[in-house]
């Protein structure tokens, strides 16, 4: 489990699927990325990422509000089991009610500190749709730089090398 000043990041639970589907299945909320077509697909994808946590030691987290425990989003550093080959990447999706509060930036800083300090990953990648200005700003604030367009994905690839010193400190605690 990781924590930030306002967020708790914990492994995804099977009981989270319906709350996740409320935004991961919303075509408008997910217009710049993968939209889950059904609750079953959402469950399958979440389970795939949790399998990755068990096999590789890291996967996206359920993002909850520290004050009230409410599920706000999903994200973290992972190797996408459904589109392998890119290496470790940062990704996130939030419920529309959580947009505009700086949660994605807070999540990004915490997860990247964890990737640097705990996992020792040499590089973390990220993708953003060219039209998603908010996500592109989050990535830039987190130290990413645009590398190149990936036309077949309709995304821009961003890169960020491991930070050797300074930056955010990672705070984790046992479940």
N, C-alpha and C positions, 0 to 999 in steps of 0.2 A: 504494500500500500504506500502511496506517495501522498504528501500533502503540501499545499501552498497556503498562503494567507487566507484564501477564501474557498479553496476546493479540496476535496478528498478524491483521490484516484484509487480505485479498487478494481480487482478482477471482475469481469462480467459474470453475472449469475444467470442461469436459465430463466429464473423468474423475472428478469429484466426485459425479456424479449418484447412484450407488449408495449412497454414504455418506450423502448427504442424504436419500435415500428411506428409509433405515433409521429416521429419525424423522419426516420430513415425510409419510411414508406410514403412520405408526402412528396409528390412530384415537384411542387413549387419549392419546398425547402431544400430539396436535393437536385435542383435544376442544373447545378454545375458538376455533379458527380453521380455516382451509382445510386439509383433509386430501387429499393427493394420492392418487388412486385407483389409479394405476399408475406404474411406473418411466417409462413413455413420457410420461405427463402431467407428471411431475416434471421430466424433461429439457426438455420444451416450455416449462414455466414458467421454469425457470432460464435457458434460452436467451433468452426474452423479456426478462428483466431484464438480461441481458448486452447484448442489442441496445440497451436503453435506456442502459446505461453508455456505449456507443459514440456514441449520438446525442445524449444530454443531458449526459454527463460524470459521471454518478453513478448508482449502483444499489446494492442490498445486496451485502455482502461475504461471503465464506467466512470464518468465525471459527475460527481455529486457536489451540491452546495454544502459547505462545512456547517453553516448555521442551521439548516433545516433538513439535510440529507436528501433533498429532492434531486432526482436524476436530471442533469442539465445537458449531457452530451456523451460523446464517445471519442476517444482518441489516444494517441501516443505514438511510440516508435515501434515498428514492426517490419517484418518481411511479409509482403502480401502473399498469402497462400493461394490466392485465386489469380494472381498475375505475377508469378515468380520471375526472378532474374534481375530485378532492379537493385536488390540489396536493401539494407535498412532504410526505412523512410518514415517520415512524420506525417500523420494524417489526423484529421479531426472532423467531426460533424456535431452540430449543436441544435437543440430544439429552437425554433424561431423565437420563443419567449426569452431565450438566453442570449440572443444576438445583441451586439452593441454594448456589452458590459465588460469587455476585455478578458473574458474567460479563455478564449482561444490563445491569446498571447500568454496568459498566465500558465496555461497547460503546456504550451510550446516551450517556454523557458524551463519549467520543471522537468519535462521529459528529456530535453536536450542535456540538462545538467546531469540527469540520471544516466543517459546514454554515454556521456563523457566520463563521469566519475565512477559509475558502477559497472557498466558494460564495456567501457573502453573501446567503443566503436570508432574506427578511424574516420568515418564519414557518414553523414545522414543525408538522404535525399528527400525531396518533397515534390509534389505536383500541384499545380493550380490551373484552373481553367482561365484563359485570357480575360474573360468577362467578369471574373470574380475578384473585383478590386479589394474587397475586405480581406479575403484570404491571402492575396498577394502581399498586402500590407503586414499581415501577421507574420508571414514568412520573412519579410525583409527586417522587421523589428527583432526577429529571433536570430538574425545573422545569416540568413540564406541570401544567395545571389542567383539570378536567372542564369541558367547554363545554355539552354536551347529549347526551341519548340519541339514538341513530339506530336506531329500532325495526326498520326494514326490514333492517338488517344485524345486529341483535341485538348492538349494540356501544355503547360510550360514546365520543363524540368528545372528544379532548383537544387543547388548543392550547398553544403555547409561542412567544412572540415572540422575535425575534432578540436575543441578549444583546450589548450594545455593548462591555462591558468586563468584566474579571475572569473567573472561571471557569477551566475546564480549558484547557490549551494543546494545540493539535493537533500531533501528531508524525507526519510522513509521510516515506516514503522511496521511492525508485525501486525498481521490481521487478527 
